[in-house]
Amino acid sequence: MGVTTWTTAEKRERAILVTVQLEGKSSWKAEDIQEELILLAASRGVKIVDKIICRRKKVKADFFIGKGKVSEIADLVNENFADVVIFSNDLSPTQQKNLEKVINVKTIDRTQLILDIFAARASSNEGKVQVELAQLIYLLPRLSGWGIQLSRLGGGIGTRGPGEQKLEVDRRRIRERIEKLKRTLNEITGRREIRRAQRGKAALVTVALVGYTNSGKSTLFNALTEACVTVKDQLFSTLDHTIRKMPLKDKQFALISDTVGFLNELPHHLVESFKATLEEVVEADVLFHVVDMSDHRAALQRAAVFKVLEELGAANKPMVAVLNKMDKVPDKFQRERVRKEFSNPITVSALKKQGIGELKDRIVQFMEKDMEDIEITLPHKHYALAKMIRETGNIKCEEYNENGLFISAHVPRKVKYAVFKAMKKV
């Protein structure tokens, strides 16, 4: 079962957005949930022709919402010549099928929309494998609900993925494909662990950028490293993991990684599928939590980020709050209000490269907490270790003698141990 290509309709689909707020289920206001749904839909390129908010105490088993609201949505579809209805919540296969029978147009949920965006953004082989795995896991329980026909996957939003090959396949074949993709990801993880071990030999401090999608992580990554990672003002502009050297003062370096942004109620199986990439977050020495301080939902987004970090087992790592986009908050009192919500934050504008020096100094401060003195004479065959010491520490004295190169320096503890360990292998 070759599953690699998805097709989408060229025309912009006309969408009705349905935001459902369940009583006591979320700290987000219905308007905030709707605002994010609008951004997600816009990221996928649909034309939003109408939107509706529905507040409920509990979920209806048949339609998720009440029949009256379903009829109202059907009327909106007819009035606006809509092609698709997008729900802010996850729908069961039965609910999705029942809604489509009444509304009579394609109906998708938030997870399917996110998966579709991911499918459009993934460019590397690893990214495509991770997205396809997440899509198939999502699709599997829906096969019986759609009668295996799946003819509605002919094009447009919510159809990027394994649908191009008719998808008249049974559960067994999809499960086989899922297992194959998992094996492929395990191989990718193995290769990444080898690369991580090689980087570990250099004993450089590793920093991982984490944050809500569209908080400006990639722009900050470029500012810190002078890299050219794609930057767009849209959700999930970066899916593929990137790691670069970051120059610090006194010719020191650290490694910094950028990866996929987080989202409120990020689907669990999507986190699972992307764990191979997100392992860089787990293995990092320190996290930079990038926050869009101009977004009025910053506090809500912070909670969503920490929820994902907890799921990854990385919530207790050393962390620096990086309040980005200060150029969009000219009012100093508003800036201070946001700053008070975070512990010892650094305010920056990644776009205008303001505050970057202070941020790099914070890394150096983190490194210095774990620094020790080293005095060692490196034989000629171990001169390569001198580069590690120079890149990670502060050189006090460096001179050649008849036994080799004598170095006195202040270096991270793990560098000191790495040097002595390499010397013992003589």
N, C-alpha and C positions, 0 to 999 in steps of 0.2 A: 504494500500500500504506500505508494510514493505520495507524500503530502508536503508540497513545497510552495505551490503557487495559489494565490487567491485573486479573484477579479472583483472589481467594483464598478458600479455605473459611473459614467463620466459626469452626468448632470448632478447638480446639487439636490439632494433629497430634501423634501419639505417635512419638517418634524414638529410634532406636538410633544411637549415635555410635561410629564406628570410627576410632581414631587409629592411624596407621601410621608408625612410625619406621624410616627407612632408614639403615642403618649408614654413618656417615661423611658423610651428606648435610646434617646440620643440627647447630648448636651447642645447639639446644634439647633438653631432656630430653623424653621421651615424655609425662611427666606435665604438663609445661608446655604442650606442644602440645595435650594433651587439655583442659587448663584453659581455654585460649583458645577451643577449639572449643565448649566448654560455654557460654562467654559469648556467642559468636556465635549459637549456636542459641537461647539464652535471649533475645537481642536480637530475634530473629525471632518469639518467642512460642510456640515449640514446647514440648511436654512431653517431657522426656528420661526415658525409661522404663528405659534400660539403656545401658551403654557398655563398650567393649572396647578394649584396647591390643594391637597386633600389631607385633612387631619383626622386621624382615627385612633380609637382606644385599642383596637386589636385588629389582627389580620383576618380577612375573610378567606376561607379555604378555597372557594371556587374562583373568585376573581381578584383576590388580594384586597380590593376596595369594594364598596357597595355597588349594587346594580344601578342605582341612580347616577352615580358618578361615571360608571361605564357608559351609560346612555349619553351623558353629557359629553364625554370624550368622543363618542361615535359621531355626535352632531358636529363637534369642532373639526373632526377629520373631514367630514363632507363639506363643511363651509369653507375650509381652507385648502381643499384638494391635497391633503397631507398624504405622504408616502409611508411614514413610519411614526410610531408612538414609542417614546423612550421613557421608561420608569426609572425613578431615582433609587429604587430598591431592587433586591434580587427576587425574581419570580420563580416559582416552582414550574416544572414542565407542564403540569396540568393547568395552572393559572395562566401561563403564557398561551397555551392552546385555546383555553376558554375565552380569553380576551380577544384573540385574533378572530374567533368565530363571530363575535358580536361587533367588534370595531371594523373588521374586514380589511385591515391593512397589517403589514408587518409590525409586530410588537416585540421590543427587546428590553432587557433590563440593564442596569448600570454595569454589571460585570461584563456583559457582552459588548457594551460600548467601549469599556476600558480595553478589553482584549482586542477589539477592532483597531483602536488607536495604537496599541502595542504592535500589532501586526503591520501597520503602516509605517511605524518608526524603526522596527528592527532592521539592521543592515548587516551585522556580522552573522556568521554561521551560528555562533553560540546563541545570539539573541533570537534568531529564527527558531532554533531548536527549543529554546525555553518558552517562546510564545506558542508554538505549535503544541507543546506538551500541555500547557495551561488550557488551550482551546479544546483539545480532545478530552481532557478531564471534565471540562464544563459540558461538552457535547454528549458524553457517554450516557448520562441518565436521561437525556432528552430524546434519545432515539425512538423509544417506544411511544413517547408522547406525540411525536411527529409522524408516526406510522412509517418510519424508515424512508419516506418519500423525500423529505427535505427539499422539495422543489422550490421552496421559497428562498433558498440560498442562491438565487440566480445572480444577485448583484446588489450593490449598495451597502449602506452602513450595517454593521453586524454580520457581514458575510465574508470578511477577509479570513481565509484559513482553509481548512481541508475540504471545503465544499465544492471546489471546482471539479472534482472527479466523481460527481453525482452523489457521493456519500451513501449509495445504496450498499452499504457494508454492514455487517452484523457486529454485535458487541465483541465477539471474539477477536475479529480482525483489528478493531480499534484498541482493544486491550493489548494485543500483540504490538501494535504501533507505539502505544504508551510505554510498554516495557523496553522497546528498542530505544526510544528517546531518552528514557531514564538511564539506560546503559551508556548512551552517547554522552549525557551530562556527567555521568560518573567518570568517564574517560577525560572529559574536559576539566573536571575538578582535580583529577590526578595530575594532569599537565600543569594546572595552575599551582598545585601544591609544590611541584618541582620548581617552578619559577619563583614561588614565594620563598622556598628554601634557599635558592640561589641568591635572592635579594637579601635573605637573612644573613648570609655570609658577609655581606657588606656592612651589616649591623647598623643600618640607617634607621632613624625613627620614622615610623609610618603614620600618616595622617589620612583619615577618610572623611570626605565631605558627605554629610547626611542632611536631609531636610525635606520639606514639603516640595512637591513638584512645582516648578516655576518660581522657586525662591531665589534663583540666580546662582545656583551651584556651579554651573558650567562657566558662566561669566567670571565667577570668582576663581575657578580653576585656571582659566586662561590668564587672569591677572597675576596669580601666584607663580605660574610656571612659564608664561609666555608661550603657551601651547595654542593650538587653533581648533579646539573642540567646537563643534557646531552649537551655536547659540540662537535660539528663537524664542520669541515671546509667546509661548504656548505650553500647554501641559505636556509632560513627558517628551520634551524635545531630545533628551538623551536617554537611551536605553542601554547602550553598550558600555561596558566597564573600560575606564582609561586610567593609567597610572603614569606619573612623570616624576622626574627629579625636581625639587624645589630649592633654589639657591637661598641661603641664609647669610648672615654676616660672617666675617672672618673665614670666607671660603668654605663654610659648612653647607651641608645639604640635608634635606629630609625627602622622603617619598610621600607623595600625595595622590589619592585616588578619587575619582568621580564616578558615580554610578546612578542608577535609576532613582528618581524622586519618589517619595512616599505620598500616600493619599489617605484620607479618612476612610475607615472601613475598607482598607485594601483587601481584596478577596484572599482568603487564606491559601488557596491552592496556587494563586499567583505568587505569593511570597515563597511557597514551597518550590515552585518551578524556577524562581530566580535566586534560590539560595546559593547556587554555584557562584553567581556574581556577587551576591551580598556577603559572601564569606570574607571579602576584603574588609568589610565593616567589622566583622567579628574579630579578625586578626590584627586590626590596627592598634597602635599604641595609644592614640588619642583621636577623638572625634571632633570635627568642627560642625556644630549644628547651625546650619545656615537658615536664617529666618527672614522673610520679607516683612520688614518692619512697617511698610506702608499699607499692608493688608490688615483690615480691621478684624480679620479672623485669626490673627497671629497666635493668640493664646489657644484657640481651638486646634489650630494646625500643630502647635507644639505637642499637645496631648496625643494627637494622631501619630506623630513621629515617634514619641516614646512608646506608644502601644506596639508599633512595628519593631522597635529596638528590643522591647521585652520579649517579643516572639522570637527574635533572633538570638536572645541571650546576651545582648550587648548594652543593655540599659545602664549598667553600673560602670561602664568604662569612663576614664577621664574625658571630660567634654568641655568645649569652649563654645559659648553662645555667640554666634556671629550675626549681628543685626545688619542685614544688607539693605540696599536701596535707600540709604539715608538721604540721597539727593531728591527723593520723592516725598520727603517729610521735612519741608523747610521750617516748620514751626518747632523751635527748640523745646517748648514745653510739652508738645506732643511726643517728641523724641524721648524726653525724660520719662514720660509716662510709660512708654513701651520698655525703656531700659529697666525700670523698676520691677517689671514682671519677670526679669531674668537675673541670674546670679553672675555678677562680675562679667558682663558682656563686653564685646568689642563692636563698635559701630563703624560700618564701612560702606563705601559705594564701590562695588566691584566694577561697575561700568566706567566710573571716572577714576578708578584706582586710588581712591581715598581710604586711608586707614589700613592699607596693605602692610606698611612697615610695622605698625603696632601689632598686627596679626602675626607676622613673622617673628617679632620679638617674643610673643607669647609662646611660640613653639620653642624658641631658644630657652626661655625660662623653664618650660617643661623639661627640656633636655638637661638643664643644669641641676635640677633637683636630683637627678640620677647620675651625676658626674663624679668621677674619681680621678686621682692622679695616677699617671703611669710613667715609669722610667724604664726604658728597655733599649738594648742594642740589637738591631736587626742585622743578621748575616746577609751577605749579598743576595742569596737565593730568596730572601724574604722581604726584599725591598717593596714588593707589592703591598705589604701590610701598611707601609708608610702612607699610602694613598688613603686607606681606610681611616687612619688616625687623623690625617689632615682634613678629610671631608666631614668628620663627625666631631672633632674636638678642637681645643685651643692649644696651639703649639707654644711651649715656653722656650724650648731650646732644641736645636737640631744641628748636629755636626757629625762629620765623617771621622772615623779613626781606623786603626789597623784591623779591628774586629768587625767593622761594618758601619751601620748608621745608628748613632745614638739619638734617641728622641725622648724628650721630657714634655709631657702634655697633660691636659685635663680633658678626659674623654668620658662618654657614657659608659656605665658599668658593663653593659653587654659587649661594648667594643673592646674593653680591657680584657674580658674573659675570652672573647673571640680571638684576640691577638695571642694570648698565652696558650690557648688551645691549639692554634695553628703552629706555634713554636714547638709544642710538645710532640708534634707529628714528625719532627725531624728524625 
